[in-house]
Amino acid sequence: MISREREAQILRYYHVEKWRLNTIAVQLRVHHTTVQRVLAQAGLPRPGPPVRPSAVDPYVGLIVETLRRFPRLTASRLFVMARERGFAGSASQFRHRVALLRPRPPAEAYLRLRTLPAEQMQCDWGHFGHLQAGRARRPLMAFVMVLSYSRAIYLRFFLDARMSSFLAGHAGAFAAFGGVARVVLYDNLKSAVLERQDDAIRFHPTLLAFAAHHRYEPRPVAPARGNEKGRVERAIRYVRDAFFAARTVTDLATLNAEAAAWCAGPAMQRRCPEDTDLSVAAAFAQEQALLLPLPADNFDRHERAVVRIGKTPYARFDLNDYSVPHTQVCRQLTVLADTERVRLVDGTTVVAEHARSYDRGAQIEDPAHLAALGEHKRAARRHRVSDALISAVPAIRELLVRAAARGHNLGSITVALQRLRQQCTIAELADAVQDALARDVPHPNAVRLALERQREQRAQPPATVVTLPAHLQQRDVIVRPHNLATYDRLQESADDHNPD
């Protein structure tokens, strides 16, 4: 675009000074097509040689009639239609003529929309880049809600745009404003509208339940009518320019704390567009008293998901693994997650609870779960040994029961019995266990003494000693003394050379 003054110069040089078109373009440092446009707008004929006939001219009627019926039909489809009717020119030439002939929609005038106090709220998401959370790169989403009358803004950032975050933004805005407007205006986003066909709208059932709980009306704007929610659109632009611009984001908690301080401070001190004599804070004070009161109970806005626990006691949710008790392996659990916590429930019983992580591939573990699993594994090893012993000698079960009643360590007893089992036959061990039980001494030492008495009665050698470890065997290596006779001969030789 050029100024009115420059257009006047072009007309004066053309009419008064009789300059040629290219001369005007060079002297005024503008493009020659700009000079042509100014002269054409002044009603002058197109300068230069007459327009040559084009191969598109016979198809102008087809283009005009088709665009009249289908204004949004693409130039490529029109080109195919013309080729089927014999057009042999280039595609670029045809597209250029279509662009010139395509009807332009008339400019639409809009009325300034005014709302009563506490009548309407508007909310929407704004995308503010990404935030690195550990190994994950999460989208930084801003939930913005604005009161249509006072223009009071609520701002909170999330690392996703899920339904749980969407409802958490609503709950935070309602708490910050101290009430709810009668209507909340939405864009046609999937968290609000699942399907729409003209005036037939299918709302998201969770949002409908949330709206019924807070007694407000959810209302979506018409398709392609962003002006109907212009207050929140301008609020998001205001957040970008006045709050987020040139700000360094370190972590989400700090950013939300700064956003809350900004909403209560500078954003409240600006002029109210509905009444320029008032600030937003003063207009909000008038509007707040008219808002609908909040319900006494809170709405359950947890995100729900069913997870299958494999052979390892972890539940995968939102790219991370959360530990569960080892008793829950190979079962299905329900995840109840919000922006802060992740709970895993079995029916109505909470089996695990963790702080939510927005990392990728992280293992969030409860030390109690790992300790219980380790103890279970150690007990399982002991049980495997004891089960094998009881299977071989059933009387060992009674011995272990009596030993447990007297407070003995069953683990050490099981290990000792396993060693005795390797030194004798099953029949010998069974007789020895029965002897220990008859003497009412449920201890491996009594079994070992009974085995030794059996061998003495049968005139058998003692049981084979278990091979010692290598470092203990080295202590018993026999060291052969060196022959010292050579040293005696050396001494005799020295005495012969020194008789005195």
C-alpha positions, -999 to +999 in steps of 0.1 A: +000+000+000+012+035-008+001+068+008-025+092-007+003+117-012+022+093-034-010+084-054-015+122-061+021+125-073+017+096-097-015+112-112+002+147-114+033+134-132+011+113-156-014+141-165+006+173-161+042+163-168+033+136-193+058+112-179+056+076-191+046+048-168+081+033-163+096+068-158+072+074-129+080+040-114+117+046-115+117+082-102+092+074-073+109+041-065+077+020-068+068-010-089+053-004-123+023-025-115+016+000-086+015+028-111-008+008-133-032+002-103-033+039-094-041+049-129-068+022-133-084+033-100-086+068-114-106+055-143-079+057-170-076+030-196-049+004-191-016+019-204+004+000-229-004-022-259-039-038-260-043-071-242-037-100-264-063-128-267-058-157-243-065-194-246-086-190-214-110-165-229-134-192-243-137-207-209-144-175-189-181-182-190-176-217-176-154-203-148-178-175-139-209-197-139-192-225-119-178-201-093-213-185-089-227-218-079-197-231-060-176-201-048-152-223-028-143-247-057-106-250-062-088-237-093-072-272-098-107-287-101-118-260-125-086-266-146-095-303-149-130-294-160-116-271-186-091-297-198-120-322-203-137-295-225-106-290-247-085-264-229-048-268-240-032-239-221-009-240-190-022-245-155-005-213-142-023-192-168-056-207-160-052-203-122-043-167-126-075-160-145-095-180-119-081-158-092-092-127-110-127-140-117-134-156-083-161-136-065-150-119-033-172-122-003-186-089+009-172-074+040-193-083+070-202-057+097-204-067+133-223-053+162-206-047+194-217-074+218-225-062+253-233-085+283-248-080+317-228-084+348-224-121+359-241-132+327-213-148+307-178-162+309-156-172+280-128-197+281-103-212+257-068-228+254-037-210+242-006-227+230+026-212+244+053-234+230+068-264+248+084-271+282+111-298+288+100-321+317+129-345+322+132-365+290+097-355+277+089-324+257+055-313+268+032-287+252+028-256+274-010-249+273-026-218+289-062-221+302-077-186+300-111-177+314-125-142+313-156-126+327-173-109+297-185-078+316-156-069+339-128-086+318-113-101+349-088-128+337-080-162+352-048-178+339-032-212+346-007-232+326-008-270+321+014-295+303-015-310+283-050-301+272-068-332+285-103-331+301-089-334+336-068-302+330-097-285+313-120-291+343-092-282+368-089-248+350-126-243+354-125-252+391-096-229+396-113-200+378-146-205+397-126-204+430-106-174+420-137-154+409-158-166+439-187-178+418-199-189+383-216-169+355-248-181+341-234-190+307-199-202+298-190-197+261-168-223+244-151-227+211-159-260+193-130-278+209-133-316+215-133-311+253-167-293+249-183-305+216-179-340+204-200-336+172-219-309+156-243-308+126-257-273+120-277-266+152-275-302+164-248-304+191-235-334+210-217-321+241-190-340+259-208-359+287-182-351+313-185-314+306-223-317+308-221-333+342-196-307+354-219-279+341-249-295+358-230-297+391-222-260+390-256-249+375-243-230+345-252-233+308-224-245+284-228-227+251-206-232+220-201-204+195-212-209+159-186-224+136-161-200+121-175-172+144-145-163+165-159-128+170-185-143+194-158-151+219-136-122+211-131-113+247-112-145+255-093-142+222-082-107+231-074-119+266-051-146+252-034-120+230-031-097+261-015-126+280+011-131+253+020-095+250+018-083+286+027-114+306+045-141+287+066-121+263+104-123+271+096-144+302+120-173+311+101-204+321+119-225+347+092-248+360+054-250+359+048-242+396+068-210+394+051-200+362+016-205+376+025-185+408+037-156+386+005-159+365-017-157+396+002-126+408-001-110+374-039-116+372-044-101+407-021-072+400-015-055+366-043-073+348-068-060+374-055-024+372-062-018+334-093+001+322-125-018+318-137-017+282-174-018+292-170+013+314-138+033+308-144+052+340-138+020+360-108-003+363-112-040+358-109-045+396-138-020+403-160-036+376-152-071+390-162-060+425-196-050+411-199-082+391-187-107+418-217-101+440-240-113+412-222-145+403-239-178+411-226-194+443-203-224+442-218-258+452-208-271+487-193-304+473-165-308+448-170-324+414-150-356+407-128-344+378-102-372+379-090-386+346-099-423+345-081-451+327-080-489+330-045-504+331-034-540+330-006-549+355+019-573+340+044-596+357+063-567+371+044-546+397+041-514+377+012-496+360+019-476+328+001-443+326+009-412+305+044-425+294+055-434+329+055-464+352+040-462+387+047-490+413+019-510+429+020-538+456+033-571+443-001-587+452-016-567+422+004-583+394-016-598+365-047-578+374-066-548+361-066-516+381-082-482+376-061-451+374-076-419+389-053-390+379-054-353+383-027-326+377-010-334+410-016-370+420-020-405+405-040-431+424-045-467+415-076-483+428-090-518+429-128-514+431-131-489+460-097-497+476-068-474+469-038-497+464-012-471+455-008-433+453+020-413+437+029-377+428+022-373+391+052-371+367+053-355+333+086-372+324+089-399+298+099-435+307+103-427+344+097-452+372+078-436+401+083-461+430+071-464+466+099-478+488+073-498+507+063-516+476+099-526+467+106-537+503+075-559+504+084-574+471+120-582+483+107-598+515+082-618+495+109-631+472+131-641+501+102-658+518+094-675+485+129-689+483+126-703+518+092-717+510+105-735+479+132-753+500+108-761+528+082-774+504+108-797+488+118-810+523+082-816+534+075-834+501+105-857+508+099-861+546+063-851+557+073-852+593+094-821+588+062-801+587+055-810+623+090-801+632+087-767+617+054-760+633+068-768+668+099-748+661+078-718+651+057-721+683+090-719+703+101-688+684+130-704+664+142-690+631+125-711+604+149-698+577+180-711+595+163-744+604+153-750+568+188-743+555+203-767+582+178-795+573+186-790+536+224-796+544+215-827+564+194-839+535+225-838+512+245-860+537+220-889+541+192-908+525+155-898+528+148-928+550+177-919+574+165-883+576+129-894+582+140-916+611+161-888+626+133-863+624+109-888+641+136-892+669+138-854+673+101-851+676+099-880+700+124-862+722+104-830+718+135-811+705+124-795+672+158-783+661+183-794+634+209-802+661+186-830+674+182-843+639+220-843+633+227-862+666+201-888+657+218-893+623+252-898+641+237-923+665+223-942+635+257-944+618+274-955+651+248-983+654+255-994+619+293-990+623+294-965+595+319-937+591+309-901+599+291-882+572+312-867+544+324-833+552+311-807+528+339-792+507+352-760+520+355-728+499+388-722+481+400-695+505+394-719+535+411-748+518+443-727+513+447-724+550+452-762+553+478-765+526+508-787+537+540-768+536+571-790+531+602-779+550+634-771+530+665-794+533+691-774+552+720-798+546+736-775+520+738-747+546+758-771+570+783-778+542+788-742+537+795-737+574+821-766+573+838-751+543+842-718+562+857-735+593+884-752+571+896-719+557+897-703+592+912-729+617+916-703+644 
